């Protein structure tokens, strides 16, 4: 196993490093897709980081300047050989491009991005280190509790996306992404939509998702109750539950009175297993 403790005093994932498995990328088109997918992930990262204030112009400009940063490092989208043994650009180098462009008073997009990312020089400065994590293990725990609060939600998107892309391996070998305290994702519209996308698109690549939450009501609050129900093949409802919380669980899972009584009698570590319409 490997524990990846991300944060200023822990490990780091360079946001601009494209995590890929060279054994599974066989053709030029595979590398191009990995490159484009990473830029799409960064676009999602900035969407959450900027709390819904990112414009279409910003997305286009970010994409353009990212490609410029990669080219400055000699990394060419269409040439996989240029990816090998390279030092990847960092967020600070990307912001420096924005700073230069913002010197032109007409470039309001660059100026806005510079203003929104000033913490890259302060409390977020650790993200400018190169990656120093171990993704070679079969069981990996990623802990972002040490990440600055202002960066945590965006980092949730990024880490989940990186794991989904990095382990898009041989479909004979399955990958499970498990998210504890998933209410953090569910209460943020961008995060919850991203999670649904990972869940549905990952299926063809044998990537599945486990979610743990103490409140099924979070699914309802996010207006994603039906979508998650459709895509959740198995649910486990643990007991030791208060009487005032049982009604929503009963409604959410459409439990009958016998199921409710069984659940209420369950202690710590006991509960119901729901597979389709079967309740065990």
N, C-alpha and C positions, 0 to 999 in steps of 0.2 A: 504494500500500500504506500501511498504518498499523501502527505498533508501539505497543502499549498495555502499558507497563511499570508494573504495579500495585504499590503499596507505599507506605510512609511517605514515601519521598523521590521517588516517581514519581506516576503518575496514580491516580485513584480512581473506582470505581463505587459510587455511593450505593446501598446494598442495598435501600433502600425506594423507589427510583425505578423506576417501571414503564416499561421500555424497549419502545416500540411504534412501529409505522409507521402513521401516520394515513392513508396512501394505501391500505392494505390492510384497515383496520378501517372497514367501511362502515355497519354497523348498531349500534344500542345493544347488542344481544346480543353482538357481537364485542368491544366494550369490556368488558362484564361478564365475558366469558370471559378476556380478557387480565388483568383485575384478579384474578380467582379463581386463574388459573394462577400469577400472581406470588406470591400468598399461599401457594399450594401449594409453590412453589419455596423460599420462605423457611422453610416448615415442614421441608423436606428439609435446608436449610442448618443449622437448629438441631439437627436429629436427628444430623447428623454432628459438629457443633460440640460437642454435649453427650455424644458418645461412647456413645450408646445409653441414656442415663439420662433422656431426655425422656419424660414420662408423657402419657397421653391428656388429663389435666387441663391440663398445660402447653400442649399443642397448641391446645386450645380457648381457653385464656386468651391465648396469643400472638395467635391469629387475632382475638379480640375487641379486644385493645388495639391491634393494627395498624389496624383499621378506625377506632378512636377517634382515633389519630394522624392518619390521612388526613383525617378530618372536621375536626379542629382546624386543618388547613391549608386547609380549604374544598374538599377533593377528595372527591367523592361517587361511589361505585361505579356508580350507575345513571345518572349525568349526565356524559357525556363532555366537555361544554363546560367543566366545572369542572376538567378535567385540564390545560387549556391554559395555558401561561405561568405555571405555579405553582412555588413552591419546595417541593420534596418534603421530607417529614419525614426525620429521620435516626435512626440506631440510638440515639444519645444521648437523643433526645427520647422514643423508645420506652422506653428504660430508665428515664427520669425518671418515666414513668407507673407503671412497676413499683415504683419507689422510693416513690412516694406511696402506692400500694396496700399496700406492705409495712409501712407504719406501723401498719396494723391487725394485731395479733399473730395473729389468726385466719386471715389470708391467707398460708398457708404456701407456696402456689404462687408468688405474687409474690416472697416472700422467697427462695425457691430460685433463681428466675431472676435476681434481683439479685446473689446470691452467685456465680452461674455466669458473670456477664458483667462483673465488676469491671474487666477489662482494657480495656473500652470507654473508660475514663477514663485509661488508661496506654498500653500498647504497641499497642492497637488503635485509638487515638483518631483516626488518620488516616481511618478509614472514616466519620467524621462529616462529612467534606467533601462538597459537592455533586459530582456526576459531572463529569469534565472529559475524557472520552474521545471519540475520533472513530470513529464506526461507519458513516461514509458511504462507506468504501472497499470495493472488491471483494475485497481480500486483506488480512486483519487477523491480526496475530500478538499474542496475549495472553501476557505473561510474568508469572507470579506468584512467581518465585523470590525477589523482594524482600519478599514478604508474611511476617509473623512465622510461625514454624513452627507455633505453636499454632492458627493460623487457616487454614493452607494447605489442608488436606483439605476443610474446609467451603467454602472459596473455590473449590476445584476444582468442586464441585457447583454452586455459584452461577453461576460464569462459563459453564460448559457449558450450564446451563439458560437463562441470559440470551441466549446466542447462538442457541440453538434457538428461543426465543420471538421474539427481535427479527427474525430472518430467516425467519420464517414468512410469506414473501411470495408473490407470484404463482408458482403451481406450475410455470409454464413456465420459471422460472429456478431452477436447482438451487443448494443450499447444501451445502457440505462442512465438517464440523467435524473437524479433525485433532487428535489427542491424542498428543503425544510423551511418551515415558517413561510409557506407560499402565499400567505395573505398579503405580504409586502408586494408581490407581483399582482395579485388580484385587485388590489385597491387602486392601482395605477393603470389607467386605460391603455397607455402605450405598452406597459410591461405585460399586461394580461393578453393583449392582442398578439404580442410577440410570442408569448408562450403557446398560444393556440396554433400559431404558424409553425413553430418548432415541432409541436406535437403531431400535426396533420402531415406536414411535408416530410418529417423524419421517418414516417412509417415505412415508406418504400425502401429506405436504407437500413431498415432493422434498428432504428433508434426509437426508443420508447421513453416515456416520462413518468416518474413517480412524484406525486405532490402530497405534502403533509400540511394540514391546516387544522386549527382548533375550532374554526367557525365555518360551517358550510354556508352560512348566511353571506360570507364574502363573495361567493359565486353569484348569488342573487344580486348583491349590491353592484357588482361589476357588469350586470346584464349579460352574463355569459353562462348562465345556468344550463340552458339547452345545449349550447355548443360543447361544453365540457362533459355533460352527460352523454352526448352522442359519441364522444371520443374516449370516454373512460370505460375500459372493458371490465375492470375489477375495482370494487370499492371495499375498503375495510373501515368499519365504524366501531371505534373502541368504546367500551362502557365506562363505568365509574362516572356517569353523567348526572348532572343536576336535573331535577324534575322540570325546572323552568326553561331548559334548553331542548327538551325532547321533542316539543311540538314541531319546531322547524326541521329537525332531522327526520321526523316521521313524514312530514309533507314532502321534503326534498327527495327522499328515497322511496316514497310511497309504501311505507311499512304498514302492515296490518297490526291489530292489537296484540296478537301473539308475539310478533317480532318485537314490538315495543316492550312488552313484559320481559322477554328474554334479554333485551338490551339493558333494561333498568336493573336486572338482577346480576349483570356482569360486573366483575371487579376489575382492578388494575390489570392490564394485559389481556383481558378477555373482551370479546365483542362479536360483531356479525361480519360475515364475508358475503358480499353481494356480487354474483356473477350473472349478468343478464337479469332474468326475472327470478333467479334462484337465490334464496337466502339461507345461509348455513350458520 
